[in-house]
Amino acid sequence: MVDHSQLRSAASPILSRLHADTGLVVHLGVLFGGDVVYLDKVAGRNSAVVPTRVAGHSPAHASALGKTMLAQLPAEEVDAVLEPKLSRSTRSTISDLETLHRELARIRSRHGLAYDNEELAIGLTSVAAPLRSADGEVAGLSLTGAVPLHRLQRTAPFVIRAARHISEQLGTGRGAVAVSPARTQATDNLLSRVLRTLTSDAWV
């Protein structure tokens, strides 16, 4: 098992930067059976809008964060950790394994990028990407907010980049892409330009 304090330490500045750039709630989590356990949450004034807490649990099948991690597991392992009939958090929650497996296949085709559209809580959307420790344990990173999904999708490349950066800090080679300082600055500049194209009420 990865040292979760080490994971939080490596991720902390990256989570804070992602929150500062987007104003959205950032989560870091791991799987525990069929649940997500939240290791960190950076939320600022939006903390109460998203009903999660550090060390809290939520159903993995009902969130982008959970689905991005489930998609990294073999199908038989997913079946082993989840009940055949899945609990619903909202009307949009996936409630059976067959539908979930189709969704996980789509997530794998996007290299782990996952979305949820009001599946965990009414009015909230989320985008998530997986990351791995040096010993291969799966974790995940997500952005969540009261944001139309089409707007949230604009931040997806930066969620992927943040997850890769955390993986690099942990020393993993799987899925990690080395990023030069010049490329990092260019990506930061691109993020700023993307966020400036959004109206001021896009995140609320």
C-alpha positions in Angstrom: 0.0 0.0 0.0 1.1 3.5 -0.7 1.9 5.8 2.2 -1.1 8.1 2.0 0.7 10.8 4.0 3.3 10.8 1.3 0.7 10.9 -1.4 -1.0 13.9 0.2 2.3 15.7 0.7 3.2 15.2 -3.0 -0.2 16.3 -4.2 -0.9 19.2 -1.9 0.8 22.1 -3.9 -0.7 20.7 -7.1 -4.2 20.5 -5.7 -3.9 24.1 -4.3 -2.7 25.4 -7.7 -5.6 23.7 -9.5 -8.1 25.2 -7.1 -6.6 28.6 -7.3 -6.7 28.5 -11.1 -10.3 27.2 -11.5 -12.1 28.1 -8.3 -13.5 24.6 -8.3 -13.4 22.0 -5.5 -10.4 19.7 -5.9 -10.4 16.1 -4.4 -7.7 13.5 -4.0 -8.9 10.0 -3.2 -8.2 6.3 -3.2 -10.5 3.2 -3.4 -11.5 1.3 -0.3 -13.6 -1.6 -1.5 -16.5 -0.1 -3.4 -16.0 3.4 -2.0 -13.9 6.4 -2.6 -12.1 7.7 0.5 -11.1 11.3 0.3 -7.5 12.0 1.3 -7.7 15.7 0.6 -10.1 18.4 -0.4 -9.2 22.0 -1.4 -12.4 24.0 -1.6 -12.1 27.5 -0.3 -15.5 29.3 0.0 -17.2 26.5 -2.0 -16.6 23.8 0.6 -20.2 23.7 1.8 -21.5 23.4 -1.8 -19.8 20.0 -2.3 -20.9 17.6 0.5 -17.6 15.8 1.0 -15.0 15.8 3.7 -11.5 14.5 4.2 -11.6 10.9 5.4 -15.2 10.7 4.3 -16.6 8.0 1.9 -18.8 8.0 -1.2 -19.9 5.2 -3.6 -17.2 4.8 -6.2 -19.7 4.1 -9.0 -21.5 7.4 -8.4 -18.6 9.9 -9.0 -16.0 10.7 -11.6 -13.3 10.2 -9.0 -14.5 6.7 -8.2 -15.1 5.8 -11.9 -11.6 6.9 -13.0 -10.1 4.5 -10.4 -12.5 1.6 -11.1 -11.6 1.9 -14.8 -8.0 1.0 -13.8 -9.1 -2.3 -12.4 -9.8 -5.6 -14.2 -13.5 -6.2 -14.8 -13.6 -9.2 -12.4 -12.1 -7.0 -9.6 -14.8 -4.4 -10.2 -17.4 -7.1 -9.9 -15.8 -8.4 -6.7 -15.9 -5.0 -4.9 -19.3 -3.8 -6.0 -22.8 -5.2 -5.4 -24.8 -6.4 -8.5 -27.4 -3.7 -7.8 -25.7 -0.4 -7.2 -27.1 2.2 -4.9 -28.5 5.4 -6.3 -27.5 8.9 -5.0 -29.5 10.7 -7.7 -31.7 9.8 -10.7 -28.5 10.0 -12.8 -26.5 7.5 -10.8 -25.6 4.3 -12.6 -27.4 1.5 -10.8 -26.4 -1.8 -12.5 -23.0 -3.4 -13.3 -23.7 -3.9 -17.0 -24.1 -0.2 -17.5 -21.2 0.6 -15.3 -18.9 -1.7 -17.3 -19.9 0.1 -20.5 -19.1 3.4 -18.8 -15.7 2.1 -17.5 -14.9 1.0 -21.1 -15.5 4.5 -22.3 -13.3 5.9 -19.6 -10.5 3.6 -20.5 -10.8 4.7 -24.2 -10.2 8.3 -22.9 -7.1 7.1 -21.0 -8.8 7.3 -17.7 -10.6 10.6 -18.0 -14.0 10.3 -16.2 -17.0 12.6 -15.8 -20.1 12.6 -13.7 -23.1 14.8 -14.5 -25.2 15.1 -11.3 -24.6 11.4 -10.5 -23.4 11.9 -6.9 -25.3 15.1 -6.0 -27.9 17.2 -7.8 -26.5 20.3 -9.4 -22.8 19.1 -9.3 -20.6 17.9 -12.1 -17.1 16.5 -11.9 -14.1 15.5 -14.0 -11.4 13.1 -12.8 -8.2 11.5 -13.9 -6.2 8.6 -12.4 -2.7 8.6 -11.0 -0.4 5.9 -9.6 2.1 5.5 -6.9 5.5 4.0 -7.5 4.2 0.6 -6.4 1.2 0.8 -8.7 -1.6 1.6 -6.3 -4.4 3.6 -8.0 -5.5 6.9 -6.7 -7.4 9.8 -8.4 -7.8 13.5 -8.7 -11.0 15.4 -9.5 -12.5 18.9 -10.0 -16.1 19.3 -8.8 -18.5 22.3 -9.0 -21.9 23.6 -9.8 -20.8 23.9 -13.4 -22.5 22.9 -16.7 -20.7 19.8 -18.0 -19.7 21.4 -21.3 -17.8 24.1 -19.4 -16.2 21.7 -17.0 -14.9 19.6 -20.0 -12.6 22.6 -20.8 -10.6 21.9 -17.7 -10.0 18.2 -18.5 -6.5 18.6 -20.0 -5.3 20.4 -16.9 -6.8 17.7 -14.6 -4.8 15.1 -16.6 -1.7 17.2 -16.4 -2.1 17.6 -12.6 -2.5 13.9 -12.1 0.6 13.1 -14.2 2.6 15.7 -12.2 1.6 14.0 -8.9 2.5 10.6 -10.3 5.9 12.0 -11.2 6.4 13.3 -7.7 5.7 9.8 -6.4 8.2 8.3 -8.8 5.9 6.3 -11.0 6.8 5.5 -14.6 3.3 4.3 -15.7 1.4 6.9 -17.5 3.7 9.7 -16.3 5.0 12.1 -18.9 8.1 14.2 -18.1 7.3 17.9 -18.4 10.0 20.4 -19.0 9.9 23.8 -17.2 9.3 25.6 -20.5 6.4 23.2 -21.3 5.0 23.6 -17.8 5.0 27.4 -18.2 3.3 27.2 -21.6 0.6 24.9 -20.2 0.1 27.3 -17.3 -0.3 30.2 -19.8 -2.8 28.1 -21.8 -4.9 27.4 -18.7 -5.0 31.1 -17.9 -6.3 31.8 -21.4 -8.9 29.1 -21.3 -10.2 30.3 -17.9 -10.4 33.9 -19.2 -12.8 32.7 -22.0 -15.4 31.7 -19.4 -17.9 34.1 -18.0 -17.6 35.1 -14.4 -20.7 33.1 -13.5 -19.6 29.9 -15.2 -18.5 28.3 -11.9 -21.5 29.1 -9.8 
